[in-house]
Amino acid sequence: MPEGPELHLASQFVNKACRGLVFGGRVEKSPISRNPEVPFESSAYHISASARGKELRLTLSPLPGAQPPQEPLSLIFHFGMSGSFQLAPSNALPPHAHLRFYTAPPGPQLTLCFVDIRRFGHWDLSGEWQAGRGPCVLLEYEQFRENVLRNLADKVFDRPICEALLDQRFFNGIGNYLRAEILYRLRMPPFEKARTVLEALKQHRLSPKLTLSQKIKAKLQNPDLLELCHSVPKEVVQLGEARDQFLCAGIL
């Protein structure tokens, strides 16, 4: 299942793949998708993307002079079990391409597709990040950490840490495989009470006698649970970026 790193990598893919491309026409939805129609049509527009936690925002921006006059439109995507974006020739679309954005002429037509084999993914037209989701563990680490430690009275922290880590109000972007890796690295029993684990982080302070470099070294060598909620997703992104570089170089 796509988690925070996969959404972040997907946004990077969209921005790289669509750089310099001009899209045009209507946005096309597959007839079997139960998601809403996208009320957007423009003779010329650009596509860009950003990600936050387990959500991706796709923005359609009409170019000056494009017809009919149209304001930019943003869509929020949730990938579900199998969502992804692919760029393909329009005459060779991948199966399960449930939302399609076509490039404008001239030149061979390409299509940016939201592909979702299992159809658990969805999009909405609000353009706003889902209310109630906490700061992104990958891109908003300081806010994420503060949000968790400030709200330890919440009843979710009465649960085992393995359950609390999946609550997107506090751990936006963490899913099953990240949770497993984080707990494994800490050698932490998964059914330890979440509040017990996290209260200890509030009380832990590095010695003021340590130099800045010593403090940084200590954190790198002995990261706590919240630090791993940031650094493990970051590692996944770095591995994904390295893989893409190898693919571009023809090594893989």
ZALO-231227 format. One record per residue (C-alpha): residue number from 1; residue in three letters; x, y, z. Coordinates in Angstrom, 1 decimal. Example, Ala and Ser with C-alpha at 12.3 -4.5 7.8 and 13.67 -1.06 7.14 Angstrom:
! residues 2
<pt><pos>1</pos><code>ala</code><x>12.3</x><y>-4.5</y><z>7.8</z></pt>
<pt><pos>2</pos><code>ser</code><x>13.7</x><y>-1.1</y><z>7.1</z></pt>
//
This chain:
! residues 252
<pt><pos>1</pos><code>met</code><x>0.0</x><y>0.0</y><z>0.0</z></pt>
<pt><pos>2</pos><code>pro</code><x>1.4</x><y>3.4</y><z>-0.9</z></pt>
<pt><pos>3</pos><code>glu</code><x>2.5</x><y>5.4</y><z>2.2</z></pt>
<pt><pos>4</pos><code>gly</code><x>4.0</x><y>8.8</y><z>2.7</z></pt>
<pt><pos>5</pos><code>pro</code><x>7.3</x><y>8.2</y><z>0.8</z></pt>
<pt><pos>6</pos><code>glu</code><x>5.4</x><y>6.7</y><z>-2.2</z></pt>
<pt><pos>7</pos><code>leu</code><x>3.1</x><y>9.8</y><z>-2.4</z></pt>
<pt><pos>8</pos><code>his</code><x>6.1</x><y>12.1</y><z>-2.2</z></pt>
<pt><pos>9</pos><code>leu</code><x>7.9</x><y>10.1</y><z>-5.0</z></pt>
<pt><pos>10</pos><code>ala</code><x>4.7</x><y>10.2</y><z>-7.1</z></pt>
<pt><pos>11</pos><code>ser</code><x>4.6</x><y>14.0</y><z>-6.8</z></pt>
<pt><pos>12</pos><code>gln</code><x>8.2</x><y>14.2</y><z>-7.9</z></pt>
<pt><pos>13</pos><code>phe</code><x>7.4</x><y>11.9</y><z>-10.9</z></pt>
<pt><pos>14</pos><code>val</code><x>4.5</x><y>14.1</y><z>-12.0</z></pt>
<pt><pos>15</pos><code>asn</code><x>6.5</x><y>17.3</y><z>-11.8</z></pt>
<pt><pos>16</pos><code>lys</code><x>9.4</x><y>15.7</y><z>-13.7</z></pt>
<pt><pos>17</pos><code>ala</code><x>7.3</x><y>13.9</y><z>-16.3</z></pt>
<pt><pos>18</pos><code>cys</code><x>5.0</x><y>16.9</y><z>-17.0</z></pt>
<pt><pos>19</pos><code>arg</code><x>7.7</x><y>19.6</y><z>-17.1</z></pt>
<pt><pos>20</pos><code>gly</code><x>7.5</x><y>21.3</y><z>-20.4</z></pt>
<pt><pos>21</pos><code>leu</code><x>4.3</x><y>19.5</y><z>-21.5</z></pt>
<pt><pos>22</pos><code>val</code><x>1.2</x><y>21.4</y><z>-22.4</z></pt>
<pt><pos>23</pos><code>phe</code><x>-2.1</x><y>19.6</y><z>-21.7</z></pt>
<pt><pos>24</pos><code>gly</code><x>-5.4</x><y>20.4</y><z>-23.4</z></pt>
<pt><pos>25</pos><code>gly</code><x>-9.0</x><y>19.4</y><z>-23.7</z></pt>
<pt><pos>26</pos><code>arg</code><x>-11.3</x><y>17.8</y><z>-21.1</z></pt>
<pt><pos>27</pos><code>val</code><x>-10.2</x><y>15.6</y><z>-18.2</z></pt>
<pt><pos>28</pos><code>glu</code><x>-11.5</x><y>12.1</y><z>-18.9</z></pt>
<pt><pos>29</pos><code>lys</code><x>-12.8</x><y>9.7</y><z>-16.3</z></pt>
<pt><pos>30</pos><code>ser</code><x>-13.2</x><y>6.0</y><z>-16.9</z></pt>
<pt><pos>31</pos><code>pro</code><x>-16.9</x><y>4.9</y><z>-17.0</z></pt>
<pt><pos>32</pos><code>ile</code><x>-16.4</x><y>2.3</y><z>-14.3</z></pt>
<pt><pos>33</pos><code>ser</code><x>-14.8</x><y>4.6</y><z>-11.7</z></pt>
<pt><pos>34</pos><code>arg</code><x>-17.2</x><y>5.7</y><z>-9.0</z></pt>
<pt><pos>35</pos><code>asn</code><x>-15.1</x><y>8.9</y><z>-8.3</z></pt>
<pt><pos>36</pos><code>pro</code><x>-16.5</x><y>12.3</y><z>-9.4</z></pt>
<pt><pos>37</pos><code>glu</code><x>-16.2</x><y>13.8</y><z>-12.8</z></pt>
<pt><pos>38</pos><code>val</code><x>-13.6</x><y>16.5</y><z>-13.0</z></pt>
<pt><pos>39</pos><code>pro</code><x>-15.3</x><y>19.7</y><z>-14.3</z></pt>
<pt><pos>40</pos><code>phe</code><x>-12.2</x><y>21.1</y><z>-16.1</z></pt>
<pt><pos>41</pos><code>glu</code><x>-11.6</x><y>21.9</y><z>-19.8</z></pt>
<pt><pos>42</pos><code>ser</code><x>-8.9</x><y>24.1</y><z>-21.2</z></pt>
<pt><pos>43</pos><code>ser</code><x>-7.1</x><y>24.4</y><z>-24.5</z></pt>
<pt><pos>44</pos><code>ala</code><x>-3.7</x><y>24.7</y><z>-22.8</z></pt>
<pt><pos>45</pos><code>tyr</code><x>-2.7</x><y>24.0</y><z>-19.2</z></pt>
<pt><pos>46</pos><code>his</code><x>0.2</x><y>22.8</y><z>-17.1</z></pt>
<pt><pos>47</pos><code>ile</code><x>0.1</x><y>20.1</y><z>-14.4</z></pt>
<pt><pos>48</pos><code>ser</code><x>2.1</x><y>20.2</y><z>-11.1</z></pt>
<pt><pos>49</pos><code>ala</code><x>1.9</x><y>18.1</y><z>-7.9</z></pt>
<pt><pos>50</pos><code>ser</code><x>2.8</x><y>18.3</y><z>-4.3</z></pt>
<pt><pos>51</pos><code>ala</code><x>2.4</x><y>15.7</y><z>-1.5</z></pt>
<pt><pos>52</pos><code>arg</code><x>1.6</x><y>15.8</y><z>2.3</z></pt>
<pt><pos>53</pos><code>gly</code><x>1.5</x><y>12.6</y><z>4.3</z></pt>
<pt><pos>54</pos><code>lys</code><x>-0.7</x><y>10.1</y><z>2.4</z></pt>
<pt><pos>55</pos><code>glu</code><x>-2.3</x><y>12.7</y><z>0.1</z></pt>
<pt><pos>56</pos><code>leu</code><x>-1.2</x><y>14.1</y><z>-3.3</z></pt>
<pt><pos>57</pos><code>arg</code><x>-2.4</x><y>17.4</y><z>-4.7</z></pt>
<pt><pos>58</pos><code>leu</code><x>-2.6</x><y>17.7</y><z>-8.5</z></pt>
<pt><pos>59</pos><code>thr</code><x>-2.9</x><y>21.3</y><z>-9.8</z></pt>
<pt><pos>60</pos><code>leu</code><x>-4.2</x><y>22.1</y><z>-13.3</z></pt>
<pt><pos>61</pos><code>ser</code><x>-3.1</x><y>25.6</y><z>-14.3</z></pt>
<pt><pos>62</pos><code>pro</code><x>-4.4</x><y>27.2</y><z>-17.5</z></pt>
<pt><pos>63</pos><code>leu</code><x>-1.9</x><y>29.1</y><z>-19.6</z></pt>
<pt><pos>64</pos><code>pro</code><x>-2.5</x><y>32.8</y><z>-20.5</z></pt>
<pt><pos>65</pos><code>gly</code><x>-5.0</x><y>33.1</y><z>-23.3</z></pt>
<pt><pos>66</pos><code>ala</code><x>-6.3</x><y>29.5</y><z>-23.0</z></pt>
<pt><pos>67</pos><code>gln</code><x>-9.9</x><y>28.9</y><z>-23.8</z></pt>
<pt><pos>68</pos><code>pro</code><x>-12.4</x><y>28.7</y><z>-22.3</z></pt>
<pt><pos>69</pos><code>pro</code><x>-11.4</x><y>31.0</y><z>-19.5</z></pt>
<pt><pos>70</pos><code>gln</code><x>-10.8</x><y>28.8</y><z>-16.5</z></pt>
<pt><pos>71</pos><code>glu</code><x>-9.4</x><y>29.2</y><z>-12.9</z></pt>
<pt><pos>72</pos><code>pro</code><x>-6.7</x><y>26.7</y><z>-11.8</z></pt>
<pt><pos>73</pos><code>leu</code><x>-8.2</x><y>23.5</y><z>-10.3</z></pt>
<pt><pos>74</pos><code>ser</code><x>-6.6</x><y>21.3</y><z>-7.6</z></pt>
<pt><pos>75</pos><code>leu</code><x>-7.5</x><y>17.7</y><z>-6.9</z></pt>
<pt><pos>76</pos><code>ile</code><x>-6.6</x><y>15.7</y><z>-3.8</z></pt>
<pt><pos>77</pos><code>phe</code><x>-5.7</x><y>12.1</y><z>-4.5</z></pt>
<pt><pos>78</pos><code>his</code><x>-5.7</x><y>9.2</y><z>-2.0</z></pt>
<pt><pos>79</pos><code>phe</code><x>-3.9</x><y>6.2</y><z>-3.5</z></pt>
<pt><pos>80</pos><code>gly</code><x>-5.7</x><y>3.5</y><z>-1.6</z></pt>
<pt><pos>81</pos><code>met</code><x>-4.1</x><y>0.1</y><z>-2.0</z></pt>
<pt><pos>82</pos><code>ser</code><x>-2.6</x><y>0.5</y><z>-5.5</z></pt>
<pt><pos>83</pos><code>gly</code><x>-2.9</x><y>4.0</y><z>-6.9</z></pt>
<pt><pos>84</pos><code>ser</code><x>-0.1</x><y>5.5</y><z>-9.0</z></pt>
<pt><pos>85</pos><code>phe</code><x>0.5</x><y>8.0</y><z>-11.8</z></pt>
<pt><pos>86</pos><code>gln</code><x>1.9</x><y>7.0</y><z>-15.2</z></pt>
<pt><pos>87</pos><code>leu</code><x>2.7</x><y>8.9</y><z>-18.4</z></pt>
<pt><pos>88</pos><code>ala</code><x>1.9</x><y>6.9</y><z>-21.5</z></pt>
<pt><pos>89</pos><code>pro</code><x>1.3</x><y>7.3</y><z>-25.2</z></pt>
<pt><pos>90</pos><code>ser</code><x>-2.4</x><y>7.9</y><z>-25.8</z></pt>
<pt><pos>91</pos><code>asn</code><x>-2.7</x><y>5.0</y><z>-28.1</z></pt>
<pt><pos>92</pos><code>ala</code><x>-1.2</x><y>2.6</y><z>-25.5</z></pt>
<pt><pos>93</pos><code>leu</code><x>-2.9</x><y>3.5</y><z>-22.2</z></pt>
<pt><pos>94</pos><code>pro</code><x>-2.2</x><y>1.2</y><z>-19.2</z></pt>
<pt><pos>95</pos><code>pro</code><x>-5.1</x><y>-0.9</y><z>-17.9</z></pt>
<pt><pos>96</pos><code>his</code><x>-7.1</x><y>0.6</y><z>-15.0</z></pt>
<pt><pos>97</pos><code>ala</code><x>-6.3</x><y>4.2</y><z>-16.0</z></pt>
<pt><pos>98</pos><code>his</code><x>-9.3</x><y>5.8</y><z>-14.2</z></pt>
<pt><pos>99</pos><code>leu</code><x>-8.4</x><y>9.5</y><z>-14.7</z></pt>
<pt><pos>100</pos><code>arg</code><x>-6.7</x><y>10.8</y><z>-17.8</z></pt>
<pt><pos>101</pos><code>phe</code><x>-5.1</x><y>14.1</y><z>-18.8</z></pt>
<pt><pos>102</pos><code>tyr</code><x>-4.2</x><y>14.4</y><z>-22.5</z></pt>
<pt><pos>103</pos><code>thr</code><x>-1.4</x><y>16.6</y><z>-24.0</z></pt>
<pt><pos>104</pos><code>ala</code><x>-2.3</x><y>19.2</y><z>-26.6</z></pt>
<pt><pos>105</pos><code>pro</code><x>-1.1</x><y>19.1</y><z>-30.2</z></pt>
<pt><pos>106</pos><code>pro</code><x>1.3</x><y>19.3</y><z>-32.0</z></pt>
<pt><pos>107</pos><code>gly</code><x>3.4</x><y>16.2</y><z>-31.5</z></pt>
<pt><pos>108</pos><code>pro</code><x>2.5</x><y>12.6</y><z>-30.4</z></pt>
<pt><pos>109</pos><code>gln</code><x>-0.2</x><y>12.7</y><z>-27.8</z></pt>
<pt><pos>110</pos><code>leu</code><x>0.7</x><y>11.6</y><z>-24.3</z></pt>
<pt><pos>111</pos><code>thr</code><x>-1.6</x><y>10.9</y><z>-21.3</z></pt>
<pt><pos>112</pos><code>leu</code><x>-1.0</x><y>11.4</y><z>-17.6</z></pt>
<pt><pos>113</pos><code>cys</code><x>-3.0</x><y>8.6</y><z>-16.0</z></pt>
<pt><pos>114</pos><code>phe</code><x>-4.1</x><y>7.9</y><z>-12.5</z></pt>
<pt><pos>115</pos><code>val</code><x>-3.9</x><y>4.1</y><z>-12.5</z></pt>
<pt><pos>116</pos><code>asp</code><x>-5.6</x><y>2.1</y><z>-9.7</z></pt>
<pt><pos>117</pos><code>ile</code><x>-5.9</x><y>-1.6</y><z>-10.2</z></pt>
<pt><pos>118</pos><code>arg</code><x>-7.9</x><y>-2.4</y><z>-7.0</z></pt>
<pt><pos>119</pos><code>arg</code><x>-10.0</x><y>0.8</y><z>-7.2</z></pt>
<pt><pos>120</pos><code>phe</code><x>-9.7</x><y>1.7</y><z>-3.5</z></pt>
<pt><pos>121</pos><code>gly</code><x>-8.1</x><y>5.0</y><z>-4.4</z></pt>
<pt><pos>122</pos><code>his</code><x>-10.1</x><y>8.2</y><z>-4.9</z></pt>
<pt><pos>123</pos><code>trp</code><x>-9.9</x><y>11.9</y><z>-5.6</z></pt>
<pt><pos>124</pos><code>asp</code><x>-11.9</x><y>14.9</y><z>-4.5</z></pt>
<pt><pos>125</pos><code>leu</code><x>-12.4</x><y>18.3</y><z>-6.0</z></pt>
<pt><pos>126</pos><code>ser</code><x>-11.9</x><y>20.4</y><z>-2.8</z></pt>
<pt><pos>127</pos><code>gly</code><x>-8.2</x><y>21.0</y><z>-3.5</z></pt>
<pt><pos>128</pos><code>glu</code><x>-7.6</x><y>21.1</y><z>0.3</z></pt>
<pt><pos>129</pos><code>trp</code><x>-5.7</x><y>18.7</y><z>2.4</z></pt>
<pt><pos>130</pos><code>gln</code><x>-8.1</x><y>16.5</y><z>4.4</z></pt>
<pt><pos>131</pos><code>ala</code><x>-9.1</x><y>18.2</y><z>7.7</z></pt>
<pt><pos>132</pos><code>gly</code><x>-7.9</x><y>16.4</y><z>10.8</z></pt>
<pt><pos>133</pos><code>arg</code><x>-4.7</x><y>15.0</y><z>9.3</z></pt>
<pt><pos>134</pos><code>gly</code><x>-1.6</x><y>15.9</y><z>11.3</z></pt>
<pt><pos>135</pos><code>pro</code><x>1.6</x><y>17.5</y><z>10.0</z></pt>
<pt><pos>136</pos><code>cys</code><x>3.5</x><y>15.4</y><z>7.4</z></pt>
<pt><pos>137</pos><code>val</code><x>6.2</x><y>13.1</y><z>9.1</z></pt>
<pt><pos>138</pos><code>leu</code><x>8.4</x><y>13.7</y><z>6.1</z></pt>
<pt><pos>139</pos><code>leu</code><x>8.2</x><y>17.4</y><z>5.3</z></pt>
<pt><pos>140</pos><code>glu</code><x>7.0</x><y>18.9</y><z>8.6</z></pt>
<pt><pos>141</pos><code>tyr</code><x>9.0</x><y>17.1</y><z>11.2</z></pt>
<pt><pos>142</pos><code>glu</code><x>9.2</x><y>19.8</y><z>13.9</z></pt>
<pt><pos>143</pos><code>gln</code><x>5.4</x><y>20.4</y><z>13.7</z></pt>
<pt><pos>144</pos><code>phe</code><x>4.8</x><y>16.7</y><z>13.6</z></pt>
<pt><pos>145</pos><code>arg</code><x>6.8</x><y>16.1</y><z>16.8</z></pt>
<pt><pos>146</pos><code>glu</code><x>5.2</x><y>19.0</y><z>18.6</z></pt>
<pt><pos>147</pos><code>asn</code><x>1.7</x><y>17.8</y><z>17.6</z></pt>
<pt><pos>148</pos><code>val</code><x>2.3</x><y>14.3</y><z>19.1</z></pt>
<pt><pos>149</pos><code>leu</code><x>3.9</x><y>15.4</y><z>22.3</z></pt>
<pt><pos>150</pos><code>arg</code><x>1.4</x><y>18.2</y><z>22.9</z></pt>
<pt><pos>151</pos><code>asn</code><x>-1.6</x><y>15.8</y><z>22.6</z></pt>
<pt><pos>152</pos><code>leu</code><x>-0.5</x><y>12.8</y><z>24.7</z></pt>
<pt><pos>153</pos><code>ala</code><x>-3.8</x><y>13.0</y><z>26.6</z></pt>
<pt><pos>154</pos><code>asp</code><x>-5.7</x><y>11.9</y><z>23.5</z></pt>
<pt><pos>155</pos><code>lys</code><x>-7.3</x><y>8.5</y><z>24.0</z></pt>
<pt><pos>156</pos><code>val</code><x>-5.5</x><y>7.1</y><z>21.0</z></pt>
<pt><pos>157</pos><code>phe</code><x>-2.4</x><y>7.0</y><z>23.1</z></pt>
<pt><pos>158</pos><code>asp</code><x>-4.1</x><y>4.5</y><z>25.5</z></pt>
<pt><pos>159</pos><code>arg</code><x>-3.7</x><y>2.0</y><z>22.7</z></pt>
<pt><pos>160</pos><code>pro</code><x>-0.6</x><y>-0.1</y><z>21.9</z></pt>
<pt><pos>161</pos><code>ile</code><x>2.1</x><y>1.8</y><z>20.0</z></pt>
<pt><pos>162</pos><code>cys</code><x>1.6</x><y>-0.4</y><z>17.0</z></pt>
<pt><pos>163</pos><code>glu</code><x>-2.0</x><y>0.9</y><z>16.7</z></pt>
<pt><pos>164</pos><code>ala</code><x>-1.3</x><y>4.5</y><z>17.5</z></pt>
<pt><pos>165</pos><code>leu</code><x>1.3</x><y>4.8</y><z>14.8</z></pt>
<pt><pos>166</pos><code>leu</code><x>-1.4</x><y>4.4</y><z>12.2</z></pt>
<pt><pos>167</pos><code>asp</code><x>-3.5</x><y>7.3</y><z>13.4</z></pt>
<pt><pos>168</pos><code>gln</code><x>-3.2</x><y>9.9</y><z>10.7</z></pt>
<pt><pos>169</pos><code>arg</code><x>-4.1</x><y>12.7</y><z>13.0</z></pt>
<pt><pos>170</pos><code>phe</code><x>-0.7</x><y>12.3</y><z>14.6</z></pt>
<pt><pos>171</pos><code>phe</code><x>1.4</x><y>10.1</y><z>12.2</z></pt>
<pt><pos>172</pos><code>asn</code><x>0.4</x><y>11.4</y><z>8.8</z></pt>
<pt><pos>173</pos><code>gly</code><x>2.2</x><y>9.3</y><z>6.2</z></pt>
<pt><pos>174</pos><code>ile</code><x>3.0</x><y>6.3</y><z>8.4</z></pt>
<pt><pos>175</pos><code>gly</code><x>1.5</x><y>2.9</y><z>7.3</z></pt>
<pt><pos>176</pos><code>asn</code><x>2.1</x><y>-0.7</y><z>7.9</z></pt>
<pt><pos>177</pos><code>tyr</code><x>5.6</x><y>-1.3</y><z>6.5</z></pt>
<pt><pos>178</pos><code>leu</code><x>7.0</x><y>1.9</y><z>8.0</z></pt>
<pt><pos>179</pos><code>arg</code><x>5.5</x><y>1.1</y><z>11.3</z></pt>
<pt><pos>180</pos><code>ala</code><x>7.1</x><y>-2.4</y><z>11.2</z></pt>
<pt><pos>181</pos><code>glu</code><x>10.5</x><y>-1.0</y><z>10.3</z></pt>
<pt><pos>182</pos><code>ile</code><x>10.4</x><y>1.7</y><z>13.0</z></pt>
<pt><pos>183</pos><code>leu</code><x>9.5</x><y>-0.7</y><z>15.8</z></pt>
<pt><pos>184</pos><code>tyr</code><x>12.0</x><y>-3.2</y><z>14.6</z></pt>
<pt><pos>185</pos><code>arg</code><x>14.9</x><y>-0.7</y><z>14.7</z></pt>
<pt><pos>186</pos><code>leu</code><x>13.9</x><y>0.3</y><z>18.2</z></pt>
<pt><pos>187</pos><code>arg</code><x>13.5</x><y>-3.4</y><z>19.3</z></pt>
<pt><pos>188</pos><code>met</code><x>10.3</x><y>-2.1</y><z>20.8</z></pt>
<pt><pos>189</pos><code>pro</code><x>7.4</x><y>-4.5</y><z>21.8</z></pt>
<pt><pos>190</pos><code>pro</code><x>4.5</x><y>-3.5</y><z>19.5</z></pt>
<pt><pos>191</pos><code>phe</code><x>1.9</x><y>-3.8</y><z>22.3</z></pt>
<pt><pos>192</pos><code>glu</code><x>3.7</x><y>-1.4</y><z>24.6</z></pt>
<pt><pos>193</pos><code>lys</code><x>1.3</x><y>1.4</y><z>25.6</z></pt>
<pt><pos>194</pos><code>ala</code><x>1.8</x><y>4.3</y><z>23.3</z></pt>
<pt><pos>195</pos><code>arg</code><x>1.6</x><y>7.0</y><z>26.0</z></pt>
<pt><pos>196</pos><code>thr</code><x>4.3</x><y>5.2</y><z>28.1</z></pt>
<pt><pos>197</pos><code>val</code><x>6.6</x><y>5.2</y><z>25.1</z></pt>
<pt><pos>198</pos><code>leu</code><x>6.0</x><y>8.8</y><z>24.2</z></pt>
<pt><pos>199</pos><code>glu</code><x>6.0</x><y>10.3</y><z>27.7</z></pt>
<pt><pos>200</pos><code>ala</code><x>9.5</x><y>9.2</y><z>28.0</z></pt>
<pt><pos>201</pos><code>leu</code><x>10.5</x><y>11.3</y><z>25.0</z></pt>
<pt><pos>202</pos><code>lys</code><x>9.1</x><y>14.4</y><z>26.7</z></pt>
<pt><pos>203</pos><code>gln</code><x>11.3</x><y>13.8</y><z>29.7</z></pt>
<pt><pos>204</pos><code>his</code><x>14.5</x><y>12.9</y><z>27.7</z></pt>
<pt><pos>205</pos><code>arg</code><x>16.9</x><y>15.8</y><z>27.4</z></pt>
<pt><pos>206</pos><code>leu</code><x>20.5</x><y>15.6</y><z>26.1</z></pt>
<pt><pos>207</pos><code>ser</code><x>23.1</x><y>17.0</y><z>28.5</z></pt>
<pt><pos>208</pos><code>pro</code><x>23.7</x><y>20.7</y><z>28.1</z></pt>
<pt><pos>209</pos><code>lys</code><x>27.4</x><y>20.0</y><z>28.5</z></pt>
<pt><pos>210</pos><code>leu</code><x>27.5</x><y>18.3</y><z>25.1</z></pt>
<pt><pos>211</pos><code>thr</code><x>28.6</x><y>20.3</y><z>22.1</z></pt>
<pt><pos>212</pos><code>leu</code><x>26.4</x><y>20.8</y><z>19.1</z></pt>
<pt><pos>213</pos><code>ser</code><x>28.3</x><y>18.2</y><z>17.1</z></pt>
<pt><pos>214</pos><code>gln</code><x>28.1</x><y>15.7</y><z>20.0</z></pt>
<pt><pos>215</pos><code>lys</code><x>24.3</x><y>16.3</y><z>20.2</z></pt>
<pt><pos>216</pos><code>ile</code><x>23.9</x><y>15.6</y><z>16.5</z></pt>
<pt><pos>217</pos><code>lys</code><x>26.0</x><y>12.5</y><z>16.7</z></pt>
<pt><pos>218</pos><code>ala</code><x>24.0</x><y>11.2</y><z>19.7</z></pt>
<pt><pos>219</pos><code>lys</code><x>20.7</x><y>11.7</y><z>17.8</z></pt>
<pt><pos>220</pos><code>leu</code><x>22.0</x><y>10.0</y><z>14.7</z></pt>
<pt><pos>221</pos><code>gln</code><x>23.3</x><y>7.0</y><z>16.6</z></pt>
<pt><pos>222</pos><code>asn</code><x>20.3</x><y>6.7</y><z>18.9</z></pt>
<pt><pos>223</pos><code>pro</code><x>17.2</x><y>8.1</y><z>17.2</z></pt>
<pt><pos>224</pos><code>asp</code><x>14.0</x><y>8.0</y><z>19.2</z></pt>
<pt><pos>225</pos><code>leu</code><x>10.6</x><y>6.8</y><z>17.8</z></pt>
<pt><pos>226</pos><code>leu</code><x>9.5</x><y>10.2</y><z>16.5</z></pt>
<pt><pos>227</pos><code>glu</code><x>12.9</x><y>10.8</y><z>14.8</z></pt>
<pt><pos>228</pos><code>leu</code><x>12.6</x><y>7.5</y><z>13.1</z></pt>
<pt><pos>229</pos><code>cys</code><x>9.1</x><y>8.4</y><z>11.9</z></pt>
<pt><pos>230</pos><code>his</code><x>10.9</x><y>11.1</y><z>9.9</z></pt>
<pt><pos>231</pos><code>ser</code><x>14.2</x><y>9.5</y><z>9.0</z></pt>
<pt><pos>232</pos><code>val</code><x>12.8</x><y>6.1</y><z>7.8</z></pt>
<pt><pos>233</pos><code>pro</code><x>10.4</x><y>7.6</y><z>5.3</z></pt>
<pt><pos>234</pos><code>lys</code><x>13.3</x><y>9.9</y><z>4.2</z></pt>
<pt><pos>235</pos><code>glu</code><x>15.4</x><y>6.8</y><z>3.5</z></pt>
<pt><pos>236</pos><code>val</code><x>12.7</x><y>5.3</y><z>1.4</z></pt>
<pt><pos>237</pos><code>val</code><x>12.5</x><y>8.5</y><z>-0.7</z></pt>
<pt><pos>238</pos><code>gln</code><x>16.3</x><y>8.5</y><z>-1.1</z></pt>
<pt><pos>239</pos><code>leu</code><x>16.2</x><y>4.9</y><z>-2.3</z></pt>
<pt><pos>240</pos><code>gly</code><x>13.5</x><y>5.7</y><z>-4.7</z></pt>
<pt><pos>241</pos><code>glu</code><x>15.4</x><y>8.7</y><z>-6.1</z></pt>
<pt><pos>242</pos><code>ala</code><x>18.5</x><y>6.6</y><z>-6.5</z></pt>
<pt><pos>243</pos><code>arg</code><x>16.6</x><y>3.9</y><z>-8.3</z></pt>
<pt><pos>244</pos><code>asp</code><x>15.2</x><y>6.4</y><z>-10.7</z></pt>
<pt><pos>245</pos><code>gln</code><x>18.7</x><y>7.7</y><z>-11.4</z></pt>
<pt><pos>246</pos><code>phe</code><x>19.9</x><y>4.2</y><z>-12.2</z></pt>
<pt><pos>247</pos><code>leu</code><x>16.9</x><y>3.6</y><z>-14.5</z></pt>
<pt><pos>248</pos><code>cys</code><x>17.6</x><y>6.8</y><z>-16.4</z></pt>
<pt><pos>249</pos><code>ala</code><x>21.2</x><y>5.8</y><z>-16.8</z></pt>
<pt><pos>250</pos><code>gly</code><x>20.2</x><y>2.4</y><z>-18.1</z></pt>
<pt><pos>251</pos><code>ile</code><x>21.9</x><y>0.5</y><z>-15.2</z></pt>
<pt><pos>252</pos><code>leu</code><x>18.7</x><y>-1.2</y><z>-14.0</z></pt>
//
